[in-house]
């Protein structure tokens, strides 16, 4: 595989919140692969696992020491040491250049204020199924109407996840995403490579025969959006 590199990164810290109230939409897969891409390019990276299921933490635990380091933070874990404060636990996120945040499923609208305060960019993965499209529409609608978001809008994008192109359900998802008044920047396919990478704590592109040029281009579309200067957007 020919060498690949990330585009030029913004100089300031970027905190990327991967979020959707619908479980099973591939948040953790997207989170871990973003973290691996940044780390493999020599970027000081932290992965914050807010999901009590701990899937991102398990991925980090399986990661080989020979791989580029990623600082893991799991605020949901209870510690037996009462002197360990949340601020102490979150220290790696304060200094990392890129912080990728995996959120729990079943978020309610009342939770938005907390999560928005931790983010500079918001990425919402949606799967190509009727149930996921409806759930995604509700979640995005609630988010856009949230008073915290309306007071201080953040750059927000939607990505299509685990898709099989040239299917009717993908075409329906694509039409839905394009109809939104927010960017739809990337489409990720349903590849077995993601499963193999998850089992050994790797990113897709760290595998010997990792993702192809098409999947790489999709990740570069997302990273270019993450690294671009924030543009103001109006909420009507």
C-alpha positions in Angstrom: 0.0 0.0 0.0 1.4 3.4 -0.9 2.2 5.8 1.9 -0.6 8.1 3.0 -0.6 11.2 5.1 -3.2 13.5 6.6 -3.8 17.0 5.3 -2.4 20.0 7.2 -4.0 20.2 10.6 -5.4 23.3 12.3 -2.9 24.5 15.0 -5.4 24.6 17.9 -6.8 21.6 19.8 -9.9 20.0 18.2 -12.4 18.0 20.3 -14.5 15.7 18.0 -17.7 14.5 19.5 -19.2 11.4 17.8 -22.8 11.2 18.9 -26.2 9.7 18.1 -29.0 8.7 20.5 -29.5 5.5 18.4 -27.4 2.6 19.6 -25.6 0.4 17.1 -24.9 3.2 14.6 -21.1 2.6 14.6 -20.1 5.5 16.9 -17.2 3.5 18.4 -15.9 2.2 15.1 -15.8 5.7 13.8 -14.3 7.0 17.0 -11.5 4.5 17.2 -10.6 4.8 13.5 -10.4 8.6 13.7 -8.1 8.3 16.8 -5.9 5.7 15.1 -5.6 7.9 12.0 -4.5 10.9 14.0 -2.1 8.9 16.2 -0.6 7.0 13.3 0.3 10.4 11.7 2.2 11.5 14.8 -0.6 13.6 16.3 -0.9 13.7 20.1 -4.3 12.0 20.4 -6.7 11.2 23.3 -9.7 8.9 23.1 -12.5 9.7 25.6 -14.8 6.8 26.2 -18.1 8.1 27.8 -20.0 4.9 26.9 -20.5 2.6 30.0 -20.3 -0.4 27.6 -16.6 0.5 27.4 -16.1 -0.7 23.8 -13.6 2.0 23.0 -11.7 1.2 26.2 -11.6 -2.5 25.3 -10.3 -1.5 21.9 -7.5 0.5 23.5 -6.7 -2.4 25.9 -6.2 -4.7 22.9 -4.0 -2.2 21.1 -0.4 -3.4 20.7 2.4 -1.4 22.4 4.1 -1.1 19.1 1.3 0.9 17.7 1.3 4.8 18.0 0.1 5.6 21.5 -3.4 7.0 22.2 -4.2 8.3 25.6 -7.4 6.6 26.9 -9.8 8.2 29.3 -13.0 6.5 30.7 -14.8 9.0 32.9 -17.7 6.5 33.5 -15.4 4.2 35.5 -15.7 4.4 39.2 -12.4 4.6 41.0 -11.7 3.2 44.5 -9.3 6.1 45.1 -11.4 9.1 46.2 -8.5 11.4 45.7 -8.6 10.9 41.9 -10.8 13.7 40.7 -12.4 14.0 37.3 -10.1 16.8 36.4 -7.1 14.6 37.2 -8.5 11.8 35.1 -9.2 14.1 32.1 -5.6 15.6 32.1 -4.6 13.8 28.8 -7.6 15.4 27.1 -6.5 18.9 28.2 -3.1 18.6 26.5 -3.8 16.4 23.5 -3.9 18.1 20.1 -6.9 15.9 18.9 -9.5 14.5 21.3 -12.0 12.0 19.9 -15.0 11.4 22.1 -17.3 8.4 22.1 -20.7 9.0 23.7 -23.3 6.7 25.2 -26.4 5.7 23.3 -29.9 6.8 24.5 -29.0 10.4 25.1 -31.9 12.6 25.9 -32.4 16.3 24.9 -31.7 17.3 28.5 -28.1 15.9 28.1 -27.1 18.1 25.2 -25.7 21.0 27.2 -23.2 18.8 28.9 -21.9 17.2 25.7 -21.8 20.4 23.7 -19.5 21.9 26.3 -16.9 19.2 25.6 -16.9 19.6 21.8 -15.5 21.7 19.0 -16.9 19.5 16.2 -19.9 17.2 16.1 -20.1 14.1 13.9 -23.3 12.1 13.7 -23.2 8.7 12.1 -26.4 7.3 10.6 -27.0 3.8 9.3 -29.0 2.9 6.1 -32.2 1.5 7.6 -35.7 3.0 8.0 -35.5 2.8 11.8 -32.1 4.5 11.9 -33.1 7.2 9.4 -36.2 8.1 11.5 -34.2 8.0 14.8 -31.4 10.1 13.2 -34.0 12.7 12.0 -35.4 13.0 15.5 -32.0 13.3 17.1 -30.8 15.9 14.7 -34.1 17.9 15.1 -33.8 17.9 18.9 -30.1 18.9 18.7 -30.8 21.9 16.4 -33.6 23.1 18.6 -31.6 22.7 21.8 -31.1 26.1 23.5 -27.4 25.5 24.2 -26.8 24.7 20.5 -28.9 27.7 19.3 -26.9 30.0 21.7 -23.6 28.7 20.5 -23.8 26.6 17.3 -21.0 24.2 16.6 -19.8 22.8 13.3 -22.0 19.7 12.7 -21.9 17.0 10.1 -23.6 13.7 9.3 -21.9 10.7 7.8 -23.4 7.6 6.3 -22.1 4.5 8.1 -21.8 0.8 7.2 -23.4 1.3 3.8 -23.7 -0.9 0.8 -23.9 1.2 -2.3 -26.3 0.7 -5.1 -29.1 -0.4 -2.7 -32.5 1.2 -2.3 -32.1 1.8 1.4 -28.7 3.6 0.9 -30.3 5.8 -1.8 -33.1 6.6 0.7 -30.5 7.5 3.4 -28.5 9.6 0.9 -31.6 11.6 -0.1 -32.4 12.1 3.6 -28.9 13.3 4.4 -28.7 15.6 1.4 -32.1 17.1 2.4 -30.7 18.3 5.8 -29.4 21.8 6.2 -26.1 20.5 7.5 -23.1 19.1 5.7 -23.1 15.5 4.6 -19.4 14.9 4.1 -18.6 11.2 4.0 -19.8 7.7 3.4 -18.2 4.7 5.0 -18.8 1.1 3.8 -19.6 -2.1 5.5 -16.2 -3.7 5.5 -14.9 -6.8 7.3 -11.7 -4.9 7.9 -13.3 -2.8 10.5 -14.3 -6.0 12.4 -10.7 -7.3 12.2 -9.2 -4.0 13.3 -11.6 -3.7 16.3 -10.5 -7.2 17.6 -6.8 -6.2 17.8 -7.0 -2.6 18.8 -6.0 -1.3 15.3 -7.4 1.3 13.0 -8.5 0.0 9.5 -5.5 1.6 7.9 -3.0 0.1 10.3 -3.8 -3.4 9.1 -1.3 -5.0 6.6 -4.1 -5.0 4.0 -6.2 -2.2 5.3 -8.8 0.0 3.7 -8.6 0.8 0.0 -8.3 4.2 -1.7 -12.1 4.7 -1.7 -12.4 4.3 2.1 -9.3 6.4 2.6 -10.8 9.2 0.5 -14.0 9.1 2.7 -11.9 9.5 5.9 -10.0 12.3 4.3 -13.3 14.1 3.4 -14.2 13.9 7.1 -10.8 15.0 8.4 -10.7 17.9 6.0 -14.1 19.0 7.4 -12.8 18.6 11.0 -9.7 20.6 10.3 -11.4 23.4 8.3 -12.0 26.7 10.0 -15.4 26.9 11.7 -18.0 28.7 9.6 -21.0 30.5 11.1 -24.3 28.8 10.5 -27.8 30.2 11.1 -30.5 28.2 12.9 -34.0 29.2 11.8 
